[in-house]
Amino acid sequence: MAATTFSASGTIDAEPAPIALDWVATALLIIDMQRDFLEPGGFGETLGNDVSRLGRAVGPIAAVLAAARAMGLLVVHTREGHLPDLTDAPPAKLARGAPSLRIGDPGPMGRILIRGEPGHDIIPELYPRDDEIVIDKPGKGAFFATELDDVLQKYGIENLLVCGVTTEVCVNTTVREANDRGYRCVVIGDGCASYFPDFHDAGLAMIKAQGGIFGWVADSAAVLAAMAPIVDD
């Protein structure tokens, strides 16, 4: 019977150039794939957005997530949301959403972007396993006011495979924060999405510009090719 093993490292065909990663020092970071952003009736739709545009990222993320789980990579999910009393939400943020529903208002999936409410949780297709890390963040970036940096350092992580929504907001902010902290980020282009296609394209372009000023960009097929197992007869 054939045995399946994985290489200790892999090279991803990325832009602006291929990048070699040590898998032991690499984590998959999935940003804010939450019901409030992706499903009808959530915060995203109340702002007038076409939430189906975010659904395009689900398949590519699911494929990379399955590969990461098979390899034993560290998997980290993030959720943007606030405490029920909104003490961690600044007034300037709470003002967003007018004239529609705002953060904390009752919605079809509970109070919008409030921790513990159904809409705050991650979509079923990408739901975290019990052994995966979930970071609840009050801001756009996953490092702001969270334990993410401590977690990554604990596991010896140097490289991040980043995907999620939205490309130009929480993904871009997190990648910039990670870059400032010394992490190498490979953003999975088709594993990210935006309500605004032009913003998605611009968000990816900014990351890989000037020789990869914030990181690298690759599609999921290239990432999966680098993660492919070795089958021994």
N, C-alpha and C positions, 0 to 999 in steps of 0.2 A: 504493500500500500504506500502511495506517495506521501512524503512528509512535506509540510508547508512551513517554511521559515521566512524571516524577514531580514533584509540587509540592515546593518547598523547605521547606514547613512544612505542618502539619495540625492540626486541632482534634479532640480525642477527647472524645466524649460520656461523661464520667466522673462519679463521685461523689467528693466532695460538689459538684463543679461541673465544667463542661467545662474542658479545659486545652489550650492551643496549644503545640505543640512544633516546634522547629527540627530537622529530621531530621539535618542535618549534625552536630549536637551531641547526637544521641541514639544509644544503644546498646541492643541486645536482650541481656538477661542471663538465661540459663536455668540455674536452680539444681538441681543434683544429680539429674538424670534418669538415675540409675544402675541397673544390673541388680540390685545388692544391695538396692535399695529397692523396685523395681517388679516383679521377676520371682520366681516361685515358687522356693524354696530359698535365697533371699537373706537378708540380715540382718533385713529388715523382717518376713518371714514367720516367721523363727525366734523373733521376739519375740511371736508369736501374732497378728499383724495380717493383715487381709484385703488383700492387695496389689492386688487388682483395683480397689480404690477409687482408687488412684493412677493407674491406667490411663486414667481419665476425662480427665486433663489432656493426654494425648498428642496427640489430634486438634487441639484448639485451639492448642497450642504449635506443632505442625507447620505449621499454616496461617499463623501469624504469622511463623515462621521462614522459610517460603518467600517471603513478602512482603518481609521484611527483606533476604533475599539478593537479590531482584530489584531492590530499591532501593539496594543497596550499603551498608546500615547495618553498623556494627561489630557483630559477634556474639560474645558471650562465654559460654562454658559453664563451669560449675564442677563439681568432683567432691570429695566429702568422703572423706578416707581418710588413711592413715598410712604412715610408713616401715616397711619390713619388720622393723626392730628395735624398733619402737614407742617410740622415744625422743621422738617428738613427740606422744605420747598420755599425758595425765596419768592417774595411778592412779584418780582419781575417775571418769573416763570409761571406763576399762577395766573397772571393776566393773559397768558397766551390762550387762544382758543375762541375768544369772542369773535362773532356773536353766537357761536355754537357752544357746545359743552366744554367745560374746562376741567383741568385736573382736580379730582376729588368729587366732581359732580356725579350723581347717580346715572348709570348708563345701562344698556341691555345686558352687560356682563359684570354688573356691580359698579362700585365707585371707580371712576376712570384713573388708571395708573396708581392705584393704591395697593400696597403689598397685602397679599392674602386674598385679594378679590380674584374671581375667575379670569377676568380680562388681563390681569397682570401676569398670569402664568404663561408658560411656554407652550407653543402649539403641540398637539399630540404627535405629529409626524417626527418631531425632533426632541421629544421629551427626555430629560436627563435620566440616566440610570442612577441607582442609589450610590454608586461609587464615583460619580462625577461631581464636580464642584459647581455650585451655583453662586454667583456673586450678585447681590442686590445693590444697585447703584442709584444714587439720587440725582445724578447729572448725566450729561451726554457721554463723557469719557469714563471708561471702565476703571481707571486708576484713581479718580477723584473721590475722596472720602470713602474708600473701600479698602479691603485687605488684599486686593489682587496682587500687588507687587510682593508682599510678604509670602503669599502662596507660591508664586512663581519662583522666588528665590529659594524657598524651602525645597522645592522639587528640582532645583538646578536647571531651570529653564532659561535658555538663551534665545530661542527662536519661536516665533508665533505664526501659525497658520490662521489668518483672520478672515472671518466671513460674517454675514448678517445684515442687519438693516439699521438705519438707512445709510447708503454709501457715503453721502456727503455730510451726514451729521454724526451719529454715534460711532460709525466705523472709522471715519476720517479722524475724529477727535481722539479716539482710542489709539489709533496708529501713531498719531503725533505724540501723544503722551508716552507711548511705548518707546518710540525713537529717542526721546529725551532721556529715557531711563536705560538706554543701551541695548534694548531688544531689537533683534532683526525680524522684520515683519514681511511675510509673504501674504498678500491679499488675494483671495480667490475671487476673481472678477465676476464670474457668473454665479458665485455663491453670495453675492451682494446685490442689493436692489434699492431703488428709490421710487417714490411716487412721481418723480420728475426725471425722465430718461436723460435729459441734457445734464442734469446735476450728477447722475450716476457716472456718465462718461467723464465729466470734468473732475469728479472726485477721484476716479482711478488715475486720470492723467496727472493730477497733482502729486499723487503718491510716488509715481515712477519717474517723474520729471527730473531733469538735471542729474542724470546718473543714478536715480533712485534716492532722491533726497529724503524721503520718509520710508521707503521700502521697495518691495518688488510686487509685481502683479502677474498672476498666472491664472489660466482657466482651470476648472476642476479636472479636466482630462489630463492635463500636464501634471497636476499634483498627484492624481491617482496613479499615473504611470511611474512616478518616482517612488510611490509607496507600495508598488506591486510586490506580492510575495514571491519567494523563490521556491519552486516546486522540485524536490529531489525524488528521482525515481528509485 
